């Protein structure tokens, strides 16, 4: 979740003027739950709260939440109904926020207006507010009792008198009575083991009195850890018994049979494996207590063994948790039967007095919560452990191992998110501890940041290539009625998108290799040269083909938008797609071209930041050269395609004189535009203001076409001035005459080269019976020389072609 607001140290508005407060409140609507959430995030006081001997930094109690909400809405409750100022109303709002996972409880219990339970915001973990299980959206809902009256005639000043509307908020209303849920008796799992002496028994308490106070406190923290682990396992049991098994056995099915397996794997993933690992961890704690009772003298080694097992399971689950939430939310939105099914399961669980929180979204977030609790437990246990206790070293090592696991989990979450949600703003330093960064040289920190930027950019690039398919190709093929007629749809898709999927497959493989390197070497990646070298050699031909086709793709898009209003509306509509980032269609099509240049820039930065003697200094230049060669090799094809597109544009805008037609065959695949440009000609009349006619001349490999351009409504039309001259009938007469003044009626003068006051004549001859010589004028000496060379080259090509044809 992105930062919702500032974190004021004193959590008050004491530093703000009343005017600033009024302006802030002007944009806040407290009848919307999301607005209350924003203000609560800013205002609720954080502190380090201790529970069971474990410190929870940046935490708050249920009373803190209720008090903050009551303070925020107090002026509204008085205006609407004085009875609403009761704290119970604020408690109901707080519970709504809790149900939507805006904050989490240490024990996962229902929020009460008291100081017994400790809560934390989901986007704040420990001492690092920006590190945690981030939210993609704010809680939503309407607090109907705080809404304004819908009647425009209702007075906003006479707060005591309601208007005629039956539902006017000024009418006194009573809040519904609190919902009372069955309360089950908590029986710790350890008490079910008959051979296990309970930690809280009288016999154990007497024995504890013989130990120092710090050992007793250490024991209490470990007891609290066991309680927490038991509750966690029971919550995961609920996932299986209340939701997963009934979903699989539902008859009739609430999700189609052919989709149930995929849905459960996507949403629940390996949650049962996490439960089994926690059971093993808990059994190890039980066994250690039986062996070392009345107190556990060594626990760090148990944690180290547990973390070794957690490393294979927790990263997989938590990394895909955001995807699981999205899949669950999508199913709830489009499948009402599934929504009712979850509600029935939750109610049935409460009616049978089962323990835990029966909300599926809450239960699925429990593994992330639990993993965040272990470091706090370890720190608290270490703090109460005497220096001479051998467990100190085990605990320190366990703390470091757990910190590494948490960082690795966050890395996997970054990779799995694929640029979605708040992780798209993460940088390398967000995934590395401050202590680790401080021991690295400045150049190495920069190097790692650039490597991370390259990988992050690759994620965005691969996602955009995938979006071409999801946002454009698939909708065009499936649209009813068709946006583009079916008889030319596939041709259009090939012309516009061409081999984009080949690029996607190349870069998807590259991204997987980069992810693998990152997972194996994080937080300090040694080198990505091998992955980049392999990719540069493999995607060479795919880029040559794609880049050479780009001018054609751009032309086809513009032409279709101009001639097909349905397609134009489709392109405009897709700009508002959630994954478009406000890019237009041509931005996606152009995406691969600047990506190559970006590789070169980033790889040079990595090389320059590498320490002396690093292999990147010798290996990266060949990778950069390989990528540069792709761009260089693609240039000729890009230019040829540009010429072809220009020919298509000229063909569409050539205008012949009335009653006259002439086919210069511009759509021939072999047609070449050898040269084109502006020249001047003798005026047809005295209406030319400067005395000269502006010409635009096209030199093709078969004709010389002389036109007069005319722009209207942003479109340039080329009016054919003389009938196109076949090259076989064209000859060059004179390209060496002295320049003449560009001002009409001026005498012949000797001008300096490139003098803008002079123009340079060039005379050609049309050998057809109705032809004859014709003089045009170039605006510089260099231009005339270039035209002579291009004309001579075109005539030579034509002669060679005719000789080949004769042979």
C-alpha positions, -999 to 999 in steps of 0.1 A, spaced: 0 0 0 14 34 -8 19 58 19 -15 71 29 -4 101 48 23 117 69 34 101 102 33 129 127 54 123 158 28 137 181 -1 126 159 -19 159 163 -28 190 144 -11 213 169 13 224 142 -14 233 117 -34 265 115 -72 264 117 -73 274 80 -52 244 70 -74 221 91 -105 236 74 -90 231 39 -81 195 48 -116 187 61 -131 203 30 -120 173 10 -129 147 36 -163 129 36 -166 110 68 -195 90 55 -170 71 33 -150 44 50 -120 50 28 -118 87 40 -120 76 76 -92 51 70 -70 78 56 -75 101 85 -72 72 110 -39 63 94 -26 98 101 -41 103 135 -40 71 155 -12 74 181 16 47 177 38 35 205 56 4 216 31 -18 235 41 -48 254 20 -80 255 31 -112 270 66 -97 275 69 -90 237 73 -55 225 53 -44 195 66 -11 180 43 13 162 13 -4 177 -19 9 193 -48 -5 213 -85 -9 205 -92 21 228 -68 42 207 -86 33 175 -121 40 189 -110 73 206 -94 85 173 -125 77 152 -148 92 178 -127 124 177 -128 125 139 -166 121 136 -177 138 168 -189 170 151 -209 150 126 -226 128 152 -237 158 171 -251 174 139 -269 142 129 -280 127 162 -264 133 196 -270 97 206 -245 87 179 -216 103 199 -215 71 220 -183 53 217 -201 22 205 -208 39 171 -171 45 167 -164 9 177 -187 -3 149 -168 17 123 -135 4 137 -147 -31 133 -156 -25 97 -121 -13 91 -107 -44 109 -129 -67 89 -114 -53 57 -79 -59 70 -69 -22 74 -51 -32 106 -43 -65 122 -46 -77 158 -17 -94 175 -39 -124 183 -64 -122 155 -93 -115 178 -123 -92 175 -116 -56 181 -129 -42 215 -129 -8 231 -101 -16 255 -64 -19 261 -61 -57 262 -54 -62 225 -26 -47 204 -31 -37 168 -8 -26 139 -14 -12 105 -7 -36 76 16 -12 59 38 -8 90 59 -36 103 82 -30 133 105 0 130 103 2 92 69 17 82 74 10 45 80 -27 49 51 -51 53 22 -68 37 10 -39 15 -25 -32 5 -36 -26 -31 -66 -5 -20 -83 12 9 -113 -2 27 -146 7 11 -181 13 25 -206 39 34 -214 49 69 -251 56 62 -257 73 96 -232 100 87 -245 108 53 -262 141 45 -299 143 36 -306 138 -1 -333 165 -1 -320 198 -14 -345 216 7 -332 202 39 -316 230 60 -280 226 69 -282 251 97 -313 240 116 -298 209 130 -327 200 153 -355 200 127 -357 172 102 -371 178 67 -401 160 51 -379 130 40 -385 99 61 -348 89 60 -335 124 69 -305 119 91 -318 144 116 -346 120 126 -335 102 158 -324 67 151 -313 39 174 -282 19 167 -287 -18 163 -278 -39 193 -243 -54 192 -241 -88 176 -233 -114 201 -214 -143 187 -210 -176 205 -179 -178 225 -159 -210 226 -137 -220 255 -100 -218 245 -84 -251 252 -46 -249 244 -34 -277 222 -6 -285 247 -33 -295 273 -45 -322 249 -12 -340 253 -17 -362 284 20 -367 289 27 -330 289 28 -310 321 11 -277 315 32 -246 316 7 -228 338 1 -256 363 6 -250 401 35 -275 402 52 -256 374 45 -222 391 62 -234 424 93 -245 405 95 -212 387 97 -192 419 132 -207 424 144 -190 392 157 -154 388 131 -128 377 146 -125 341 143 -162 337 106 -161 348 100 -133 323 118 -153 296 96 -182 304 64 -161 301 74 -148 267 80 -184 255 46 -194 269 30 -165 250 49 -177 219 34 -212 223 -1 -197 228 3 -176 196 15 -206 176 -15 -227 188 -39 -200 178 -22 -197 144 -25 -235 138 -62 -234 147 -68 -205 123 -52 -226 95 -73 -255 105 -103 -233 100 -91 -226 64 -93 -263 56 -124 -273 76 -146 -243 71 -138 -232 36 -115 -255 16 -131 -289 21 -167 -276 18 -158 -258 -14 -144 -289 -29 -174 -310 -17 -201 -284 -26 -230 -300 -45 -242 -282 -66 -207 -267 -71 -203 -230 -64 -174 -229 -89 -175 -250 -121 -159 -284 -115 -133 -278 -142 -122 -246 -124 -122 -257 -87 -87 -272 -87 -72 -242 -103 -91 -218 -81 -81 -235 -48 -45 -239 -59 -44 -201 -68 -61 -189 -36 -51 -213 -9 -18 -224 -25 4 -242 1 -13 -229 32 -18 -265 46 20 -271 42 25 -240 64 2 -255 90 21 -287 90 54 -269 94 40 -249 123 28 -281 139 63 -295 137 76 -263 152 51 -265 180 58 -301 187 95 -293 190 87 -266 216 65 -292 235 93 -318 234 119 -293 246 97 -282 275 91 -319 285 129 -323 285 139 -291 302 108 -283 324 98 -263 342 115 -237 319 129 -240 284 166 -232 287 174 -233 250 151 -223 222 173 -206 196 182 -239 179 145 -248 175 139 -215 157 169 -221 135 156 -255 124 121 -241 119 134 -212 98 153 -237 76 120 -254 69 101 -221 65 125 -210 38 110 -234 13 73 -227 20 67 -191 33 83 -173 3 60 -192 -21 29 -185 -1 35 -148 8 49 -139 -27 16 -149 -43 -7 -136 -16 -15 -105 -35 -24 -125 -66 -45 -148 -44 -64 -118 -30 -71 -105 -65 -84 -139 -76 -106 -141 -46 -119 -106 -51 -126 -112 -87 -146 -144 -79 -166 -126 -53 -175 -98 -77 -187 -120 -105 -200 -151 -87 -228 -143 -62 -232 -179 -53 -196 -181 -41 -202 -149 -21 -232 -165 -4 -212 -197 1 -185 -179 21 -211 -161 42 -228 -194 50 -195 -210 59 -186 -182 83 -220 -182 100 -220 -220 104 -185 -218 120 -198 -192 145 -229 -212 153 -208 -243 161 -186 -223 184 -154 -228 165 -125 -207 175 -108 -180 154 -118 -154 129 -142 -169 103 -134 -144 76 -115 -160 48 -95 -130 37 -83 -126 73 -74 -162 76 -54 -162 44 -34 -132 57 -24 -150 89 9 -166 76 22 -131 67 12 -119 102 27 -148 119 60 -145 101 62 -109 113 58 -119 149 87 -143 152 114 -115 151 97 -97 180 95 -129 200 132 -136 194 143 -101 203 122 -102 235 136 -137 245 172 -126 238 166 -95 259 156 -116 289 184 -142 284 214 -140 306 248 -136 289 262 -168 302 233 -188 288 245 -208 257 211 -200 241 224 -164 234 244 -174 204 216 -196 191 192 -167 194 214 -142 177 219 -166 148 182 -173 147 175 -135 146 198 -131 116 184 -161 98 148 -149 104 158 -114 91 172 -130 60 140 -150 55 119 -119 58 140 -101 32 139 -130 9 101 -132 13 99 -96 3 121 -102 -27 98 -130 -38 68 -108 -33 84 -81 -55 91 -107 -82 56 -122 -81 39 -88 -82 53 -82 -117 51 -44 -113 16 -43 -98 6 -26 -66 30 -7 -43 60 -29 -52 64 -11 -85 79 18 -64 104 -4 -45 141 1 -51 170 -20 -40 175 -2 -7 139 -10 2 148 -47 2 181 -45 21 187 -37 57 202 -4 67 231 -21 84 240 -41 53 239 -9 31 262 9 55 290 -16 52 291 -15 14 312 10 -6 293 38 -23 301 24 -58 287 -10 -49 255 4 -35 251 23 -68 260 -9 -88 233 -29 -70 208 -2 -74 214 -1 -112 211 -39 -115 179 -37 -96 167 -10 -119 174 -31 -149 155 -60 -135 126 -38 -124 125 -23 -159 125 -58 -174 95 -66 -153 76 -36 -167 88 -44 -202 76 -80 -201 43 -69 -186 38 -44 -214 45 -70 -241 20 -92 -224 -5 -63 -222 -3 -60 -260 -20 -94 -262 -44 -88 -233 -54 -52 -242 -54 -53 -280 -49 -86 -298 -74 -107 -278 -101 -80 -276 -98 -73 -314 -103 -111 -321 -132 -116 -297 -151 -83 -302 -188 -87 -312 -196 -70 -334 -161 -70 -349 -141 -38 -346 -122 -46 -378 -139 -67 -405 -130 -104 -401 -117 -107 -437 -88 -84 -430 -85 -87 -392 -56 -113 -391 -37 -93 -418 -41 -62 -397 -29 -80 -365 2 -93 -383 10 -59 -399 6 -40 -366 18 -64 -339 39 -86 -361 63 -109 -341 58 -92 -307 51 -126 -290 86 -137 -301 100 -108 -282 78 -116 -252 91 -152 -251 127 -141 -253 124 -115 -226 102 -137 -204 131 -162 -204 156 -134 -197 134 -122 -168 133 -157 -153 171 -160 -154 174 -125 -138 150 -136 -111 170 -168 -105 202 -148 -102 185 -124 -78 171 -151 -56 205 -169 -55 227 -138 -49 204 -113 -32 211 -88 -15 244 -84 -34 242 -97 -70 276 -106 -84 268 -104 -121 240 -105 -146 264 -106 -176 258 -142 -186 220 -138 -187 222 -106 -207 248 -121 -231 226 -151 -238 195 -130 -244 213 -105 -267 225 -133 -290 191 -150 -290 168 -120 -296 189 -105 -324 168 -118 -353 135 -112 -336 144 -75 -331 156 -71 -367 122 -83 -379 102 -63 -354 120 -30 -358 120 -32 -396 82 -36 -394 76 -7 -370 70 21 -395 44 -2 -412 27 -8 -379 25 29 -370 11 37 -405 -15 9 -402 -27 22 -368 -30 58 -380 -47 48 -412 -72 25 -394 -80 53 -368 -87 77 -397 -109 54 -417 -126 32 -389 -144 52 -362 -150 19 -342 -113 13 -341 -106 48 -331 -131 45 -302 -115 12 -292 -80 27 -290 -93 56 -270 -111 33 -246 -80 12 -240 -61 43 -228 -83 41 -197 -74 4 -191 -60 -2 -156 -27 -16 -171 -22 10 -198 -5 37 -176 -22 62 -199 -1 49 -228 -17 50 -263 -16 20 -286 15 33 -305 34 37 -273 30 -1 -267 41 -9 -302 71 14 -299 81 -1 -265 108 -25 -278 128 1 -297 139 24 -269 144 -7 -246 175 -17 -265 191 17 -260 182 16 -223 200 -17 -220 232 -1 -233 229 28 -208 223 6 -178 250 -20 -187 275 8 -190 266 22 -156 270 -13 -141 304 -17 -157 316 17 -145 304 10 -110 320 -24 -108 351 -27 -86 386 -30 -102 393 -66 -113 356 -75 -116 348 -97 -146 321 -72 -158 349 -49 -170 360 -75 -195 327 -93 -202 301 -65 -204 316 -47 -235 308 -77 -257 272 -77 -244 269 -39 -251 284 -45 -286 259 -73 -293 230 -51 -284 244 -21 -304 247 -44 -334 210 -52 -332 201 -16 -335 227 -10 -363 216 -41 -383 179 -30 -380 185 5 -394 184 -5 -431 152 -25 -427 137 4 -407 146 29 -434 132 6 -462 100 2 -443 98 40 -437 102 45 -475 74 20 -481 52 38 -457 60 71 -473 51 57 -507 17 45 -493 12 80 -479 20 96 -512 -2 72 -531 -32 80 -508 -27 117 -513 -17 120 -550 -43 141 -568 -44 140 -606 -60 166 -628 -97 163 -635 -104 134 -658 -68 122 -657 -56 89 -641 -21 74 -640 -9 43 -621 27 48 -609 24 14 -591 34 26 -556 21 -5 -539 45 -28 -557 66 -46 -530 97 -39 -550 90 -2 -555 117 22 -542 116 58 -534 151 69 -544 148 106 -535 122 133 -527 122 169 -518 113 205 -525 121 223 -557 109 255 -574 93 259 -609 82 285 -633 49 299 -622 17 289 -640 3 324 -635 12 357 -620 -6 349 -588 24 334 -571 34 360 -545 71 354 -548 71 346 -584 79 309 -581 58 277 -578 67 254 -549 71 218 -562 75 185 -544 93 160 -566 93 122 -561 120 102 -578 109 65 -579 127 36 -595 102 38 -624 89 74 -626 97 110 -618 66 126 -603 64 164 -601 36 177 -578 25 208 -561 17 203 -524 -14 219 -508 -23 214 -471 -59 215 -458 -72 204 -424 -37 191 -415 -36 168 -445 -11 175 -474 -24 167 -508 0 163 -538 -15 177 -570 3 162 -599 18 191 -619 29 172 -650 22 137 -661 47 114 -644 78 109 -666 89 72 -671 126 69 -663 132 52 -697 121 85 -714 140 108 -690 174 124 -697 195 150 -680 202 182 -700 219 208 -679 229 210 -642 257 235 -644 241 268 -653 249 298 -631 224 306 -603 198 332 -608 182 356 -584 153 343 -565 135 376 -570 115 376 -602 125 401 -630 159 406 -615 189 405 -639 212 375 -640 238 378 -613 269 359 -602 260 346 -568 280 330 -541 274 293 -533 244 287 -510 234 323 -511 197 323 -502 191 351 -527 199 327 -556 184 295 -569 201 269 -591 185 257 -623 185 220 -634 170 210 -667 157 176 -677 141 162 -708 110 142 -713 115 121 -744 79 114 -751 61 130 -780 42 154 -758 72 160 -735 102 183 -740 126 200 -717 117 213 -683 136 234 -658 133 233 -621 153 252 -595 171 240 -563 175 263 -533 212 254 -529 242 242 -549 244 211 -527 208 203 -533 212 205 -571 243 182 -569 224 157 -549 195 157 -573 219 151 -602 235 122 -584 202 106 -575 188 111 -610 219 96 -626 217 67 -601 181 60 -609 187 61 -646 217 37 -642 195 13 -621 168 14 -648 193 7 -675 208 -22 -656 173 -36 -650 164 -33 -687 196 -51 -697 188 -79 -672 153 -82 -687 167 -83 -723 192 -110 -713 
